[in-house]
């Protein structure tokens, strides 16, 4: 007895039958095709739809007929020939600037050794000289200093007696004052500043990097001192707002170093630059936080006497002119072990060699006349002349104005 295969879709006898059992209504099947749409499954020949694939396979056929022992051939796809020949571009011909634009060449920054050789060929070796850059005080800083003076008066009204619940002001210390016993505990803190770079978070003093912000906040301090610095909660909140950071950007001719902090005090800020080093000591905020930025050796040489320093309400900007035009890979010469220090002033390393001469800064501070611009406003045929406030020089600040 020969067992044949039925090729009808969803055959009621699961595709196997004997030739003697075949008849006009021996097979129940689906003449249509399967339909899958919006998570529903069914057959195009009937209306029943289900979501489960097992139930779809169990849907009984909607048509009765004989078993089909012959396998139908799959439909043949038409052979489509592309008669339109595409013209291949000829790259051997000269590029058409009108259709494709002007061709430009971009070169990578030169190596530091190549840049140093180029600088040595352009100029003879010179003695390194430290120049003190005189700042230009922007008018926005004077407004900020006035706000700080008012906040300082309000701060003086805060009680100085330590009370229970006062936090420690040092970064990374989570202790609060609970009584005299709290003074016996040591303070473990971070003397550096927080740094966020390329998704990583760490302190500049210990550089234990993490990508999780909560883990960064819970990092134990890396230095220990005997006493805590208890402060009023309002002053602790004020300190949390007095943070600073730095970055730099460049053009082919200049390198610009920015320090972002609010309320820089010009009288307590000094900037020294040589042809290969930078040292910035700055004081900012109501708490008069003392911080420093020091570059032991720049990636390239600069012309120190042509440096410019601008101080505004929220930024200190140092613009240095490169001796050789080009692009720098980094701010500091990492290839020879140079580093950038950014942190508290008392932790700053010494960067100046003993043979470096000092300059008073008068050579690079060109004398300029100060003129008060007058703006004429015409109102009802009357001319009113009033002075326009210009940017200030550091010497224009009063002696009692955050000095």
ABEGO torsion letter per residue (X at the ends): XBBBBBABBGBAAGGBBBAAABBAAABBBBABBBBBBGGBBBBAABABBBABAAAAAABBBABBBBBBABBBBBBBBBBBBBABBBBBBBAABBBBAAAAEBBBBBBBBBBAAAAAAAAAAABBBBBBBBBBBBBBBBAAAAAAAAAAAAAAAAAAABBABBBBGBBBABBGBABBBAEAAAAABBBBBBABBBBBBGGBBBBAAAGBBBABAAAAAABBBABBBABBBBBBAAAAAAAAABBBBBBBBBBAABBBBBBBBBGBBAAABBBBBBAABBBBBBBBEAAGBBBBBBBABBABBBBAAABBBBBBAABBBBBBBBABBEBBABABBAAAGBBBBBBBAAABBBABBAABBBBAGAAABBBBBBBBBBBBBBBGGBBBBBBBBBBBBAAABBAABGX
